[in-house]
């Protein structure tokens, strides 16, 4: 079975002066977008990179939970922040996963091994294969 997810974006105006929105088909909301937020930051709007970061961090957590389960571990909690970097004129240059987890009975070495495996196996990581993906994984 396959699942298709959708979002719809609208835009009005030129790139530097225009704005728009993106709406998730799931109904979770409509979010404003504009070039200034994407290229300079600081605006209270979302960016394509923030949405990719949300997808990457959530996908990674699912992949990590799966890899841990296959190795006989159950996480008490996992917190992952994905930081996706965008450079105007260049594009998306990387995604950094900063992971903190509480997992009973696991060594730091085993956790690092499993976290790196989850990074490689995460479908969003695979979709981002054209950019540098780094990981910093620590046990809480």
N, C-alpha and C positions, 0 to 999 in steps of 0.2 A: 504494500500500500504506500502511496506517496501522498505527501501533504504539500499544498502550495499556499504560501503566505503572501499577502498583498498589502501594499500601501500605495496611496495616491498622493501625488504632489501637485500643487498649483503654483504659478509664478506670474507676477505682473511687473512690467517695467524692465529697465536696463539692469545689467548685472550689478554695478556699484550702487544704484539707487533703488532698485526694485526689492521686492520681498515676496514671500509666499508662505505656504504651509504644507505640512505633510500629515496625512491622516492614516492611521493604521486601520485596516479592515476589521480587526478584532473588536474595535470600539473603545480601545484604551484611551483614545484622545486624538486631538488635532494639535500639532505643535508648529509654532512659527519658525520660519527660516529666513536668513538673509545673508548676503555676501560679507558684510562687515563682521558679523559674528564668526563666520567661517574663516576669514582671512586675518582678523585682528583679535578675536576673542572678546570677552567682557560683556557681550550682549546677553540679555536674558532670553535667548532663543536657542533652539537646538541646531545641530549641524549634521550633515551626513556622517561625519567622523564620530560624533557622539552616538549616533544610532548604530554604527558599526561596532563601536566599543561596547555598547549594551549587548549586541548580538554575540560578540566575541567572549565577553566575560561570562554570560549565561551559558553559552555552548561549552566553554571550557569547564565550568563547574559540573555540568552534566557528564562530560567525558571523564573528568577526574573521578567523580563518584563511581562511574562504571569501572574504570581501571582499578580503583581501590577495592571495590567489591570483588572483582575477579581475582585479586591478590589476597582476599580474606580479611580486608579491613573495612570498617564502617566509620565514616567521618561523623564527629559530633556537630561540626560546622565548618564551612568553607566560605571564605570571603575573597573575592577576586575583583580587582579593579583593572580594567583594560584602558590603557592610554594610547589612543590612536593619533599619530602626528600627521598633520597636513601642512605642506609648504606651497603657498601660492606660486603658480608657474611650474611646479614640479609634480605635485599631487600627494597622495598618501605615501609616506615613506616608511612607516613602521607601526607596530602595535606591541606594547609592552604589557605583559601580564604580571601583576603584583598579587601574589597569592598568600594568604595566611589561613592555616587550617589547624583544627584540633582533632587529632586522630589517635585514639587509644592504641598503644602497643606498637607503633611504627617508629622505626629509626629515621633520623634525618636523611641518611643516605638512601634508604628505600623510598622515602617520600619524594626526594629529589628525582629519583629514577622514574617513579610513577607519574609525577607531575610533568616531566619532560615527555613521557610517552603520551600523556593526555593532550599536551600541547600539539604534538605531531598528529594525533588521531582526531582531534576536534574538527568537525566539518567546516567550521568558520575559519579555523587556522588554514585548512587546506584551500579554502576559497581565497584566502589572502596570501597564497604562496608567492606572489610576486613582490612582497614587501618583507622587510626584516621583522621577524617575530622573536621577541626576547621574553624571558621569564625570570622572576625572582620569587622563589617559593620558600616559605618559612613555616615552621610549626609553632603554633601559639601555646 
